[in-house]
Amino acid sequence: MDEKEDELGAFDPNIPEEGPSAPPPGWLDEVHGYQGHEEGEGDNPLYPPPPAYNPQPELNRNTLVPNVRVPTVSEDVARDALLKFVESKWRYSSKPARNLTFRELKPVTVYRYRLETYTETRTSSWQFEPYNGQPVDGPQYGVSPLPWDIPVTLPQRFSDRMEKVRVPHSAIVKVCHMCSGCGRVRCSACSGRGQKRCTACHGKGFRRQPGNHRRSSGSTRCSSCHGRGRKRCSSCNGQGFRTCSVCHGSKNLLHFIQLTVTWKNNISDFIPDRQPEFPDKKFEKVTGDPFFVDESVLVYPIQGFPDQEICDVSTKTINDHLERFSSSSRILQQRQTIELVPLTHAHYTYSGKDYSFFVYGMENKVYTSKYPSACTIL
């Protein structure tokens, strides 16, 4: 072994090497209702128990659809909407919008079907924190309640939220698995020696002058390590060990099961493609008039609606939501709506040429694929 290397110092064998960041398998006892959980593996799904009742569809249930009048816009409203749109496009001139001549304002019937399924999902995982004498709610106080028996405060319906809850009576104190209860671990950067070989002189303590191939009066002492061939380890500041990053020096950890409750409003929308010239994606950013709303724990497919495609989509979407969510989540409420989304196709002329644009949504947004003229920068 090189003489300089031997001078780096010896490590303290009483300080353990750094252990795993998560407890090894079998480190913690299983808790009834939370089997198969290992720390560090992420949340485990907790499948809900079957519902106390199984709702059945009502026989011969027909949706009562009110008389719906297709909304129209006037020429003034259409012009104002176009002017507002032009103002948001710096390359567009407002002159065509002010001077155009309308030929026809054609309303288009557009229905939007929406199904909302409000679910509650529960997952759990082992968590830990440094133990510093805080109260330990362990099995000595009773048996941990089952995951779906733990009470939580319900949020406002159809709103997303997440809440984390410690499972009662699941806590236990154990020696830190990272440092084996020492509170500190051997520095991996210097192998516990507190010093590292100087990388500038490769541990020799001197550096050759350019053109010199052997040690002579032309060699100079290494300025990085001051001729010692070694430097203090910056990772542990020369101590050879670091405070345990898991227990932060407390030597023990408080383990507990954490229950994560997630409420989510799962939404599916559908709009029949009835106007090829208008991109349906534009409807996502506007509102419509919800003239039909049906809400229950479980809703049933719409029947008797004049647009059969809406009825078919209702059946398909409801079945899809039940299949996707009922096995892994608890369905708390469903709501289906039919909206009439305003859409008017405005045809006009300007400078002897024909053009058109769409006014859509309750907000009177505008879409056009072609505008008469744009400003030019000279």
C-alpha positions as CSV (number, residue, x, y, z in Angstrom):
1,M,0.0,0.0,0.0
2,D,1.3,3.5,-0.8
3,E,2.7,5.3,2.2
4,K,0.5,8.3,1.6
5,E,-2.6,6.1,1.4
6,D,-1.8,4.5,4.7
7,E,-1.7,8.0,6.3
8,L,-5.3,8.7,5.4
9,G,-6.4,7.3,8.7
10,A,-8.6,4.4,9.9
11,F,-12.3,4.4,10.3
12,D,-14.2,3.7,13.5
13,P,-15.7,0.1,13.3
14,N,-18.4,1.0,15.8
15,I,-20.0,3.4,13.3
16,P,-22.1,1.4,10.9
17,E,-22.3,1.8,7.2
18,E,-25.4,3.5,5.7
19,G,-28.3,1.1,5.6
20,P,-31.4,1.0,3.3
21,S,-33.5,4.1,3.1
22,A,-36.7,2.0,3.7
23,P,-37.1,-0.8,6.3
24,P,-36.4,-4.3,4.9
25,P,-39.2,-6.7,4.3
26,G,-40.6,-8.2,7.6
27,W,-39.3,-5.3,9.7
28,L,-42.9,-4.4,10.8
29,D,-45.7,-6.6,12.0
30,E,-48.8,-6.8,9.9
31,V,-51.9,-4.9,11.0
32,H,-55.3,-6.5,10.4
33,G,-57.0,-4.9,7.3
34,Y,-53.7,-3.5,6.1
35,Q,-51.8,-6.7,5.1
36,G,-49.2,-6.7,2.4
37,H,-47.8,-3.2,3.2
38,E,-44.1,-2.6,3.1
39,E,-42.6,0.8,3.8
40,G,-41.2,2.6,0.7
41,E,-43.4,0.7,-1.7
42,G,-45.9,3.6,-2.1
43,D,-49.6,3.5,-1.4
44,N,-51.6,0.3,-1.5
45,P,-55.2,0.4,-2.7
46,L,-57.9,-0.5,-0.2
47,Y,-60.8,-1.9,-2.1
48,P,-64.2,-0.8,-0.7
49,P,-66.7,-3.2,0.7
50,P,-69.8,-3.9,-1.4
51,P,-72.6,-1.3,-0.9
52,A,-75.3,-1.9,1.6
53,Y,-77.9,-1.8,-1.2
54,N,-77.9,-2.3,-4.9
55,P,-80.1,0.3,-6.7
56,Q,-82.0,-1.0,-9.7
57,P,-83.2,1.0,-12.7
58,E,-86.8,2.2,-12.6
59,L,-88.9,0.4,-15.2
60,N,-90.1,2.4,-18.2
61,R,-88.2,5.4,-16.9
62,N,-88.3,8.1,-19.6
63,T,-86.4,11.4,-19.4
64,L,-88.7,14.3,-19.5
65,V,-87.1,16.7,-21.9
66,P,-88.4,20.3,-21.8
67,N,-89.0,22.3,-24.9
68,V,-85.7,23.7,-25.9
69,R,-85.4,26.8,-28.1
70,V,-82.2,27.0,-30.1
71,P,-80.5,30.3,-29.1
72,T,-79.8,32.8,-31.8
73,V,-77.6,35.9,-31.8
74,S,-78.4,39.2,-33.4
75,E,-76.2,41.0,-35.9
76,D,-75.2,43.5,-33.3
77,V,-74.1,40.7,-30.9
78,A,-72.3,38.9,-33.7
79,R,-70.4,42.0,-34.7
80,D,-69.5,42.9,-31.2
81,A,-68.2,39.4,-30.6
82,L,-66.1,39.6,-33.8
83,L,-64.7,43.0,-32.8
84,K,-63.7,41.7,-29.4
85,F,-62.0,38.7,-31.1
86,V,-60.1,40.9,-33.5
87,E,-58.9,43.1,-30.6
88,S,-57.1,40.0,-29.2
89,K,-55.3,39.4,-32.4
90,W,-52.7,42.1,-33.0
91,R,-52.3,41.2,-36.7
92,Y,-56.0,41.7,-37.5
93,S,-57.5,45.0,-38.6
94,S,-60.9,45.9,-37.1
95,K,-62.0,47.6,-40.3
96,P,-63.6,44.4,-41.9
97,A,-65.5,43.7,-38.7
98,R,-66.9,47.2,-38.6
99,N,-67.9,47.3,-42.3
100,L,-68.9,43.8,-43.1
101,T,-72.4,43.0,-44.4
102,F,-74.2,40.0,-42.9
103,R,-75.8,37.5,-45.3
104,E,-77.1,34.9,-42.8
105,L,-77.0,34.0,-39.1
106,K,-77.6,30.3,-39.0
107,P,-78.1,28.8,-35.5
108,V,-76.9,25.2,-35.0
109,T,-78.3,22.8,-32.4
110,V,-75.5,21.4,-30.3
111,Y,-76.1,19.2,-27.3
112,R,-73.3,18.3,-24.8
113,Y,-73.8,15.3,-22.6
114,R,-71.8,15.1,-19.4
115,L,-71.5,12.4,-16.7
116,E,-69.9,13.1,-13.4
117,T,-69.1,10.3,-11.0
118,Y,-67.9,11.4,-7.6
119,T,-65.7,8.8,-6.0
120,E,-63.8,8.2,-2.7
121,T,-60.6,6.2,-2.9
122,R,-58.6,5.0,0.1
123,T,-55.0,3.8,0.1
124,S,-52.5,3.2,2.9
125,S,-48.8,2.9,3.5
126,W,-46.4,2.6,6.3
127,Q,-44.7,5.9,7.2
128,F,-42.1,6.9,9.8
129,E,-40.7,9.9,11.6
130,P,-37.8,10.4,14.1
131,Y,-38.9,9.4,17.6
132,N,-38.2,12.1,20.2
133,G,-40.5,11.0,23.0
134,Q,-43.8,11.9,21.4
135,P,-46.9,9.9,22.4
136,V,-47.2,6.5,20.7
137,D,-50.7,5.4,19.8
138,G,-50.0,1.7,19.5
139,P,-51.9,-1.6,19.8
140,Q,-51.9,-1.3,23.6
141,Y,-54.8,1.1,23.1
142,G,-56.9,-1.2,21.0
143,V,-57.2,-2.8,17.6
144,S,-56.8,-0.5,14.5
145,P,-60.2,0.2,12.8
146,L,-60.6,-1.2,9.3
147,P,-59.7,1.2,6.5
148,W,-63.2,2.0,5.4
149,D,-64.4,2.4,9.1
150,I,-62.2,5.4,9.8
151,P,-64.4,8.5,9.9
152,V,-63.5,11.5,7.7
153,T,-65.2,14.7,7.0
154,L,-66.7,14.7,3.5
155,P,-65.9,17.7,1.3
156,Q,-68.3,19.6,-0.8
157,R,-69.9,17.2,-3.3
158,F,-68.3,17.0,-6.7
159,S,-65.1,18.8,-5.5
160,D,-61.6,17.2,-5.6
161,R,-59.7,16.9,-2.3
162,M,-57.2,14.7,-0.5
163,E,-56.8,14.0,3.2
164,K,-54.1,12.1,5.1
165,V,-55.0,10.4,8.4
166,R,-53.0,8.3,10.8
167,V,-54.6,5.0,11.4
168,P,-55.4,4.8,15.2
169,H,-53.4,2.3,17.3
170,S,-51.0,1.4,14.4
171,A,-47.9,3.2,15.8
172,I,-44.8,1.4,17.0
173,V,-41.3,2.5,17.9
174,K,-38.3,0.6,16.5
175,V,-34.5,1.1,16.2
176,C,-33.6,3.1,13.1
177,H,-32.9,0.7,10.2
178,M,-30.5,3.1,8.5
179,C,-28.0,3.6,11.4
180,S,-28.9,0.5,13.5
181,G,-29.6,2.8,16.5
182,C,-26.3,4.7,16.4
183,G,-27.7,8.0,15.3
184,R,-24.9,8.4,12.8
185,V,-23.5,6.5,9.8
186,R,-20.1,6.1,8.3
187,C,-19.3,8.7,5.6
188,S,-19.4,6.9,2.3
189,A,-17.4,9.6,0.5
190,C,-14.2,8.9,2.6
191,S,-15.1,5.4,3.9
192,G,-15.1,6.8,7.4
193,R,-11.5,8.0,7.4
194,G,-12.3,11.7,7.5
195,Q,-9.8,12.4,4.7
196,K,-9.5,11.8,1.0
197,R,-6.6,11.5,-1.3
198,C,-5.9,14.8,-3.0
199,T,-7.1,14.6,-6.6
200,A,-4.8,17.4,-7.8
201,C,-1.5,15.5,-7.0
202,H,-3.0,12.0,-6.8
203,G,-1.9,11.7,-3.2
204,K,1.8,12.4,-3.9
205,G,2.1,15.8,-2.2
206,F,3.9,17.4,-5.1
207,R,3.2,18.3,-8.7
208,R,5.8,18.1,-11.5
209,Q,6.6,21.1,-13.6
210,P,5.8,20.8,-17.3
211,G,8.4,18.7,-19.1
212,N,9.7,17.1,-15.8
213,H,9.2,13.3,-15.8
214,R,10.7,12.5,-12.4
215,R,10.8,14.1,-9.0
216,S,13.6,16.7,-8.8
217,S,14.2,20.2,-7.7
218,G,11.9,21.2,-10.5
219,S,8.9,19.7,-8.7
220,T,6.7,21.9,-6.5
221,R,4.6,21.2,-3.5
222,C,1.0,20.7,-4.3
223,S,-0.9,23.9,-3.4
224,S,-4.2,22.1,-3.1
225,C,-3.2,19.8,-0.2
226,H,-0.1,21.8,1.0
227,G,2.1,18.8,0.4
228,R,0.2,16.3,2.6
229,G,-1.2,14.3,-0.3
230,R,-4.6,14.2,1.4
231,K,-7.4,16.6,2.2
232,R,-10.2,16.9,4.7
233,C,-13.4,15.2,3.5
234,S,-15.9,17.9,2.7
235,S,-18.9,15.6,3.0
236,C,-18.3,14.9,6.7
237,N,-16.0,17.8,7.5
238,G,-13.3,15.4,8.5
239,Q,-15.3,13.5,11.1
240,G,-15.6,10.3,9.3
241,F,-19.3,10.1,9.9
242,R,-22.5,11.9,9.2
243,T,-25.7,12.3,11.2
244,C,-28.3,9.7,10.1
245,S,-30.5,11.2,7.4
246,V,-33.4,9.0,8.4
247,C,-33.7,9.4,12.2
248,H,-31.7,12.7,12.3
249,G,-29.7,11.4,15.2
250,S,-32.6,10.3,17.4
251,K,-31.6,6.6,17.0
252,N,-35.3,5.4,16.9
253,L,-38.2,5.8,14.5
254,L,-41.9,6.0,15.1
255,H,-43.7,3.9,12.5
256,F,-47.4,4.3,11.7
257,I,-49.9,3.5,8.9
258,Q,-51.0,6.5,7.0
259,L,-54.4,6.4,5.3
260,T,-54.8,8.6,2.2
261,V,-58.4,9.5,1.3
262,T,-58.9,11.0,-2.2
263,W,-62.2,12.4,-3.4
264,K,-62.3,13.0,-7.2
265,N,-65.0,14.1,-9.6
266,N,-64.5,12.0,-12.7
267,I,-66.0,13.7,-15.7
268,S,-66.8,12.5,-19.2
269,D,-68.1,14.8,-21.9
270,F,-69.6,14.1,-25.3
271,I,-70.7,16.4,-28.1
272,P,-72.0,15.0,-31.4
273,D,-70.0,16.2,-34.3
274,R,-72.7,18.1,-36.3
275,Q,-70.7,20.9,-37.8
276,P,-67.6,19.7,-39.6
277,E,-66.2,23.3,-40.2
278,F,-66.1,23.9,-36.4
279,P,-63.5,22.2,-34.2
280,D,-65.4,20.5,-31.3
281,K,-62.4,21.1,-29.0
282,K,-63.4,24.7,-28.8
283,F,-66.5,23.7,-26.8
284,E,-64.3,22.6,-23.9
285,K,-63.6,26.2,-22.9
286,V,-67.2,27.5,-22.9
287,T,-70.3,26.9,-21.0
288,G,-73.8,25.9,-22.2
289,D,-77.3,26.0,-20.8
290,P,-77.9,22.8,-18.7
291,F,-81.6,22.3,-19.4
292,F,-81.6,18.7,-18.1
293,V,-79.9,17.6,-14.8
294,D,-80.3,14.1,-13.3
295,E,-78.5,13.4,-10.0
296,S,-78.5,10.3,-7.7
297,V,-76.2,7.8,-6.1
298,L,-76.4,6.0,-9.4
299,V,-78.0,7.5,-12.5
300,Y,-79.5,5.4,-15.3
301,P,-79.3,5.7,-19.0
302,I,-81.3,8.4,-20.6
303,Q,-84.3,7.3,-22.6
304,G,-86.8,9.1,-24.8
305,F,-84.5,12.0,-25.8
306,P,-85.0,13.2,-29.4
307,D,-81.3,12.8,-30.2
308,Q,-80.7,9.0,-30.1
309,E,-77.0,9.5,-30.1
310,I,-77.2,11.2,-26.7
311,C,-79.2,8.2,-25.4
312,D,-76.6,5.7,-26.7
313,V,-73.7,7.7,-25.3
314,S,-75.5,7.9,-21.9
315,T,-75.7,4.1,-21.7
316,K,-72.1,3.6,-22.8
317,T,-70.6,6.2,-20.5
318,I,-72.6,5.1,-17.4
319,N,-71.5,1.5,-17.9
320,D,-67.9,2.6,-18.5
321,H,-67.9,4.6,-15.2
322,L,-69.3,1.7,-13.2
323,E,-66.7,-0.7,-14.6
324,R,-63.8,1.7,-14.0
325,F,-64.6,3.0,-10.6
326,S,-66.8,0.7,-8.6
327,S,-64.1,-2.0,-8.1
328,S,-61.5,0.3,-6.6
329,S,-63.5,3.2,-5.3
330,R,-66.7,4.0,-3.5
331,I,-69.1,5.8,-5.7
332,L,-70.7,8.6,-3.6
333,Q,-72.9,10.4,-6.2
334,Q,-73.5,10.7,-9.9
335,R,-74.8,13.5,-12.0
336,Q,-75.6,13.6,-15.7
337,T,-76.5,16.7,-17.6
338,I,-77.5,17.8,-21.1
339,E,-76.5,21.3,-22.1
340,L,-77.5,23.2,-25.1
341,V,-74.3,25.0,-26.2
342,P,-75.0,28.0,-28.4
343,L,-73.4,27.9,-31.8
344,T,-74.2,30.3,-34.7
345,H,-72.6,30.3,-38.1
346,A,-72.4,33.8,-39.3
347,H,-72.0,34.3,-43.1
348,Y,-71.0,37.8,-44.4
349,T,-69.4,39.6,-47.3
350,Y,-66.6,42.1,-47.3
351,S,-65.1,43.8,-50.4
352,G,-67.1,41.6,-52.7
353,K,-65.9,38.3,-51.1
354,D,-67.7,35.8,-48.9
355,Y,-66.5,34.9,-45.4
356,S,-67.9,33.3,-42.3
357,F,-67.2,32.9,-38.6
358,F,-68.7,31.1,-35.6
359,V,-70.1,32.6,-32.4
360,Y,-70.2,29.9,-29.7
361,G,-70.8,29.3,-26.0
362,M,-72.7,31.4,-23.5
363,E,-69.6,33.7,-23.5
364,N,-70.1,34.5,-27.3
365,K,-66.6,33.4,-28.2
366,V,-65.6,33.6,-31.9
367,Y,-63.8,31.1,-34.1
368,T,-62.8,31.8,-37.7
369,S,-60.5,30.0,-40.1
370,K,-60.2,33.0,-42.4
371,Y,-60.4,36.7,-41.8
372,P,-60.5,39.4,-44.6
373,S,-57.3,41.3,-43.9
374,A,-54.5,41.6,-41.4
375,C,-52.3,44.5,-40.4
376,T,-48.9,44.6,-42.1
377,I,-45.8,46.0,-40.6
378,L,-43.7,48.1,-43.0
